[in-house]
Amino acid sequence: QVQLVESGGGLVQAGGSLRLSCAVSGRTFSSYAVGWFRQAPGKEREFVSRINWSSGNTYYSDSVKGRFTISKDNAKTTVYLQMNSLKPEDTAVYSCASSPSVTMLYNYWGQGTQVTVSS
């Protein structure tokens, strides 16, 4: 089992910044990568970013590239998502998830944290 707990969400004005954290615990050695996803009201969940534990390789959706930065702290087994230049359309529940392999089939999810960007 892998447990993930997000934190850092909140209300921010457009143009502002937030940093989300995803604390990973349990059988962390079975986690190949951690991804961030978001879901806005009435919309499907969408991929935001991903980082691989061992290589540190990162991936971003086009909608956040250049504004968001994903990073990790191996010692703390925590993944961060620094979100800058936030826009109202970034408003969503952000969740992190763990994938055990390169297939990116995420099998463990956190409970999510709300991010609201006001215009």
For each residue, the residues with C-beta under 8 A, 3 or more apart:
1: 26 27 108
2: 24 25 26 27 28 30 31 98 107 108
3: 24 25 26 108
4: 22 23 24 25 34 96 97 98 108 109 110
5: 22 23 25 110 111
6: 9 20 21 22 94 95 96 110 111 112 113
7: 20 21 23 113
8: 18 19 20 21 113
9: 6 18 20 94 113 114 115
10: 18 114 115 116
11: 116 117 118
12: 16 17 18 86 115 116 117 118
13: 16 117 118
14: 86 87 88 117 118 119
15: 85 86
16: 12 13 86 117
17: 12 82 83 84 85 86
18: 8 9 10 12 83 86 115
19: 8 80 81 82 83
20: 6 7 8 9 36 80 81 83 94 96 113 115
21: 6 7 8 78 79 80
22: 4 5 6 34 36 78 79 80 81 96 110
23: 4 5 7 76 77 78
24: 2 3 4 28 31 34 77 78 79 96 98
25: 2 3 4 5 28 77
26: 1 2 3
27: 1 2 30 31
28: 2 24 25 31 77
29:
30: 2 27 100
31: 2 24 27 28 34 53 98 99 100 108
32: 52 53 54 98 99 100 101 102
33: 50 51 52 53 98 99 104
34: 4 22 24 31 50 51 53 72 79 96 97 98 99
35: 47 48 49 50 51 96 97 99 104 106
36: 20 22 47 48 49 50 70 79 81 94 95 96
37: 45 46 47 48 94 95 96 97
38: 45 46 48 90 92 93 94 95 115
39: 43 44 45 46 92 93 95 112
40: 43 89 91 92 93
41:
42:
43: 39 40 46 92
44: 39
45: 37 38 39 95
46: 37 38 39 43 61 63
47: 35 36 37 50 61
48: 35 36 37 38 60 61 64 68 81 94
49: 35 36 58 59 60 61 64 68 70 81
50: 33 34 35 36 47 58 59 70 104
51: 33 34 35 56 57 58 59 70 71 72 79
52: 32 33 55 56 57 58
53: 31 32 33 34 56 72 74
54: 32
55: 52
56: 51 52 53 72
57: 51 52
58: 49 50 51 52 70
59: 49 50 51
60: 48 49 64 65 68 70
61: 46 47 48 49 64 65
62: 65
63: 46 89
64: 48 49 60 61 67 68 83 90
65: 60 61 62 68
66:
67: 64 83 84 85 86
68: 48 49 60 64 65 81 82 83 84
69: 81 82 84
70: 36 49 50 51 58 60 79 80 81 82
71: 51 79 80 82
72: 34 51 53 56 78 79 80
73: 76 77 78 79 80
74: 53 77
75:
76: 23 73
77: 23 24 25 28 73 74
78: 21 22 23 24 72 73
79: 21 22 24 34 36 51 70 71 72 73 96
80: 19 20 21 22 70 71 72 73
81: 19 20 22 36 48 49 68 69 70 94 96
82: 17 19 68 69 70 71
83: 17 18 19 20 64 67 68 86 90 115
84: 17 67 68 69
85: 15 17 67
86: 12 14 15 16 17 18 67 83 90 115 117
87: 14 90 117
88: 14 91 117 118 119
89: 40 63 117
90: 38 64 83 86 87 115 117
91: 40 88 115 116 117
92: 38 39 40 43 114 115
93: 38 39 40 112 113 114 115
94: 6 9 20 36 37 38 48 81 112 113 114 115
95: 6 36 37 38 39 45 109 110 111 112 113
96: 4 6 20 22 24 34 35 36 37 79 81 109 110
97: 4 34 35 37 106 107 108 109 110
98: 2 4 24 31 32 33 34 106 107 108 109
99: 31 32 33 34 35 103 104 105 106 107
100: 30 31 32 105 107
101: 32 104 105
102: 32
103: 99
104: 33 35 50 99 101
105: 99 100 101
106: 35 97 98 99 109
107: 2 97 98 99 100
108: 1 2 3 4 31 97 98
109: 4 95 96 97 98 106
110: 4 5 6 22 95 96 97 113
111: 5 6 95
112: 6 39 93 94 95
113: 6 7 8 9 20 93 94 95 110
114: 9 10 92 93 94
115: 9 10 12 18 20 38 83 86 90 91 92 93 94
116: 10 11 12 91
117: 11 12 13 14 16 86 87 88 89 90 91
118: 11 12 13 14 88
119: 14 88
